[in-house]
C-alpha cells in the first residue's frame, strides 16, 4: 500500500470517503486540502456509462472554462500568408510551416502545448503525425484545431478552452483550474465541463450516463461527488 505524507493524511480527516458530496461542497473540501507550497491544480474525473471501444461512443470534445485553467498555454500554428499574420496578431507563440515541421522532425522540438493548422497545411503537418499524435498535439478538426479561423482558435485556447476525451476505462480527466481560484470559480468551471459532457452523450449510450464523479487536487485526496444529484439537475 502506498504511503502518504502528513499533509495528505491531515486532509483525509476532513473528508468522509464513503460519502458523496454536492459538487460545490466537494470542490470546497478539495481546495481546503490543497496545502502544497505551489498552487495546486484541481482535476475532475468523470466515469461515463459508455463503451469507448465502440466508435459511436468514443466521446471527444472541447469546452471553454469561464475562468480558464490558470495555466499559460503555448500555441503553435501551422499557417502561411494572411493566416500566418492572423495567428501572430491573435497571440500565437509560434507560427510557420515547413520550418516548424523540420524543427520538430529533426530536433524533436516540442516546446508548445497546443497546435493549430489551417486545412491547406495538413498534408505538410501529416509528415510529423507520428511525433505529434502520441503526445496529443496533432491538430484535429473535431476539436477545432484544424480551421481557417485561426484567430478565433488561438483566442479560445488562450482564454481557457480545454479538450476532453474518454479513456479506455470510460473515464474523462480534465483540469478545472488552480486552487487559488477559490471554490466559486472552480465550481463554475466544473459545471461548464459537466454540461458539455452531458450534451456530448451519444445516442448509443444506454442507461445511466454519469456513473461517478470525483474531484482532487494535485497532491490531495479525491472527493466523491453526488452523481445522482448531477443527473437529476441535468434531467
Phi, psi and omega in degrees: 000137181291141178265140180246155181284176182297322182296316179296315181295323178294322179296325181296334182294339180262001184238129175270105186294343180269353184262148174249116189268156168301151186305313183295325179288322178298319180290322177299314179297322181293317180293325179293334180271354181276087186247014181293168182283354176242166181282101186292148175269138173263137180234140176252138178242128183236122176265121186254151178275064179226163175247098184299345178290341179269129184303325183277005176234011181273083189290133177209135180191189180222159175209143175267114178287128185302333181245016179069189182253348183083003181249137175283123185259124177270121187245131175251136179235126173268109182201170178214162177063224182300324181291331176294317178294321179298318180295317180296317180296331182279350177107014177298143183279326180221135179221137179172197182218255182303323181298319180287322178299317179295318180298319180290317185285326184265331183251357185054039181282123183219041182276054177209160184257330181220149178233138178236148177216143170284151184305325182288351179261355188292332176296321178289314181296329180301337179296333182248021180301325181290340177271314184284320185306304182299341182262005180071024184253359183286125177303142185216127181296334182295335180246015173079016180258004166243104188198153173276343180273065187292329180298314178295317182297316178296315181300318181293319179294320178293331183278349178122022176287127180238152179256144174231152180207133182289136179272177184301327181277004180083020183247142176247127176247127181218131174287139182241009176133185181261152179303328181294345178298327185091156184303322184299306181294322180294322178295320178296320176298316181297318180294324177297317179296312182298321178298320179295318179297319180295319178294334182275001182304122181284149180299332182285346181281121182251156178077199180296138183262309176273098184274325181198144180221137175216157180233141178211151173266171185308315185249002186256172179283158178282146177240124182283142181252148179286094182291330179299318178295320179295321178295321180294321180293329182277343183293000000 
